[in-house]
Amino acid sequence: MRIEMPAGSFTVLSTVFRQALLEGIQIHGVVIKCGYEDDAKVGYAMAGRLKEAQELFDKMPERSIISWNAMLAGYVRFGQLEEALSFIYMMRQVANDADVVTLMLVLNVYASLSDIDLGKEVHAYIYRHSYESDKYG
């Protein structure tokens, strides 16, 4: 299915996206001033700037579960499944921590890769660690 766009629409969209990026950079500055620098750095991942996000992530002295999840979510959102898989393996070795967001993202990666065996491992982890499916719903 192809969507027809009026002439000049691309220019308008480019301008809007550029402005959104500039505002995002300004928000990032405010977040740093408020003391949330480490978790905010990987917000670049959600904007599709995965290389910059990974570089900032790698330089972080301490990483919270929020930082790990933000990076993983960026890889998932932009279809970088092999990178997401490598990131999951690194996360298991380094952080050895997960929450419901992490598990949802990991299941998304394994489902997208059609890897039933890894999906079963996550299911077993969820069961062993007593995560309740209706806890937040």
N, C-alpha and C positions, 0 to 999 in steps of 0.2 A: 504494500500500500504506500503510495507516494502522496505527500502533502504538498499542495501548491502554496507557495508563499509569494506575496506581492513583491514587486521590484523594490529593492532597498531594505527589505526585511532583515537580510543578513547583517547589514551595516547597523541597523537598530539593535539587533540581538547582540552583536559584538560589543557595542557601546554599553549595553546593559550589563553584560558579563564582566566587562572591564571595570565598570563602576562598582559592581558587587565585589570584585576582587580587591579593589582599593579600599572599600569599606571594611572588608574582612581584615585587611592589614592594619587598619586603624583600630579595629576592635581588638586585634591581637596585642597591639601596644597597650591598650587599656588593661587587658587581662594581665599582662606582665607587670604593670605598675601595681596591680592589686595583689600580686604575690602568687599567681597561679601559672607561672611561666612554664614549668615542665609539662603539665598536662595540656596546656594550650598549644604548645609547639606542634604536636602531631595533628592538630586541626587541619593542617595543610593536606593531610591524607584524605580528608572528606571533601576537599576542594579539588581532588585529582592531582595534586602536586606530590605524588608519591615519592619521587626521588628526594625532594627537599625534606619531606616529612621523615623519610628513613634516615637521612643524614642527621637531622636534628635528634631523632630518637636515639641513634647510635651514640650521640654525644651526651645524652642525659646521664647525670651521675646516679640518679635513682629513678626507677620507673614504677608507677602505680598501675593497678589493674585497668584504670581508665586509659592510661597511655597505651598499654598493650592492646586493649580493645579498639581504641581509635585507629591505630595502625592496621589492625586486622580488618576492621570495617572498611577502611579505605581500599585495601586490596580486594575485598569481596565486592564492594560497590562498583569498582571499575574493572571487574572481571579478570583480575590478575591472580588466577587460581594457583598457578605454580608458585608464585611468590608468597601467596597466602599459606600454602602448604609448608613451604620452608620456614615461614614465620611461626607457624604453629609448632613445628618441631623445635625451633629455637626457644619459643615461649615455654614449652614443656621442660626443656633442659635448664633454662636460666631462672624463670619465675616460678614454675611449678605451682601456679595459682590460677584459679578460674572462678568465674561467677556465671550467673544465668546468661548474661550477654555474651560472654566468651563461648559458652556451650552452643548457643544459638548460631553464632558466627561459624564455629567449627563445623557444626552439622550442615550449615549452608554450603561450606566449601566441599565437604565430602559428598553431599548430594549432587552438587554441580559436577563433580568429578565422577559421579556414579560409582563411588567406592563403598560398597555395602559393608565390607569387613571393617573399615575404619568407622563407619556409622554405628555399627554394632558395638565397637569399643567405647564410643562416646555414650551410647545408651547404657552400657554396663557401668561406666563411670558415674553417670547421673543416678543410676539406681543405688550404687554403693555409697554415694555421698548424700543420699536422701534429699535430692532436689525435688521439690514438689511442683508439678506442672501448673497447678492452679494458684500458686502462691501470689502471683502478681496479676492474675487475670480475673 
